[in-house]
Amino acid sequence: MATEYDLWKIFPRMPKKVTIGDITIRDGFQHEEKTISTAAKIFYGQEMILAGCKELEATNLGNPAGIPQFRDAEQVMTALRSDGFKKRCERAGINLDKDVCLTAVTIREPAVDWAIEMRKKGIGPDRILMMVSTDPEHHFANSGTTLTQYWKEAERCIKKARDAGMKMVGTVSTIWGSPISGATKLEDAVEFTKRWFQIGAYDIEHADHDGSASADQVYRYFSMILDAMPQPEAHLCHLHETKRIAAASILAALQAGICRFEGTLGGLGGQPANFLDDVPIRGTGEYYYKDHRFVGLITLEDLLVQIDEMGIEHGYDIDRVLWLGSKMEKTVGRRLRSEAIYNGRTAKAGNPQFGRPGLAKLITKVGEKPGQRVPPDWTEKAVLPQVWGPAAWKK
């Protein structure tokens, strides 16, 4: 039986079009130990929308005492909702209010209330995010509550959000493992996903917040999810890159049928910083990692190139995103983790400037025909001998 070479025939759920969200100015900047200027947050948020982003995570509305990086949340949201930016979008053929979803993280109820007040002012998010972890210890570190307490709070907040005209995304974390308690069960994450929908969540962010996921388990999990809740647009894949294996997990998620992803420029992000400028801050406590510089998300630039090379529709101007990625290195002041901003996309037309001069002359000199690739007395097609390779070398 012949091998099937078409991935879409082997994996019939695999999408031909995806949505890739950008969460740089929120998740990406939350791990930075220096204050990122409000102007930089606004610049990258607006520019990513103009580059084709349809789902932008804009800020965190949590208590600034714990995450002072986002004390400018209202200023950022005001700029993203401004008439001036709407006009820029219109000139680019983008209807900001209809085409783009702006999300704010609202881990606790006071943050939800703040989002509602911002909404009343005309600068609020379209979508807010709350999060549970399947590991109770990890959940407590992030939220300060038990899971039971949090589910009831989330249920109240979903109703508030809906009444205010905002969607609620429920995050499920520690799906493939917890940096605190270790191994977790995929079945628990499937059950938590159902719980979110039971209390009215709009969609689910399935999160690997410490890079625990391996490709086989990503495929298994998302297959379980889509078997139980077969609505791909309701599910979003959020992966961290700590071992240089997340690209394989992206492919596995695609093969399982996931069509929504998110990442950050340069692979920025990770656990909230516990140090800002020259002052220790609370964050979420001590870092889980041996080297906090290598804990961010899947790199958005490289993810886009990967998706584009596969021929999957994504809606971005990749060259513009690669340019933004190169500027981000200057913004944060260090080399980030994107390879694509240096190596770009595969050059289908090649790079003739790197060719060694003289091949055409040599072909003429030795009497070969143009395009000849093997000696003229060889068969037109290669013929494998009956015994070949290692077997032919056995004594």
SULHU-V406658 format. One line per field, one symbol per residue. ss: DSSP state (H for helix, E for strand, - for the rest). burial: 1 if it has 16 or more other C-alpha atoms within 10 Angstrom, else 0. A space follows every 50 residues. Layout:
BEGIN
ss: ???
burial: ???
END
This chain:
BEGIN
ss: ------HHHH------E-EEEE-HHHHHHH-------HHHHHHHHHHHHH ----EEEEEE-------HHH--HHHHHHHH--HHHHHHHHH----HHHH- EEEEE---HHHHHHHHHHHHH-----EEEEEEE--HHHHHHHH---HHHH HHHHHHHHHHHHH---EEEEEEE----E---E---HHHHHHHHHHHHH-- --EEEEEE------HHHHHHHHHHHHHH---HHHEEEEEE-----HHHHH HHHHHH---EEEEEHHH-------EE--EE----------------E-EH HHHHHHHHH---E----HHHHHHHHHHHHHHH-------HHHH------- -HHH----HHHHHHHH----------------------HHHHH--
burial: 00000000000011100111111111111111110101001111111111 11111111111100011111111111111110000100100001010001 11111111101111110110001111111111111111110110101001 10011011111001011111111111111000000101110111011011 11111111111111101110111111001001011111111100111011 11111111111111111111111111000010110000000101111111 11111111000001110101110111111001000111011000100000 000000000000000000000000000000000000000000000
END
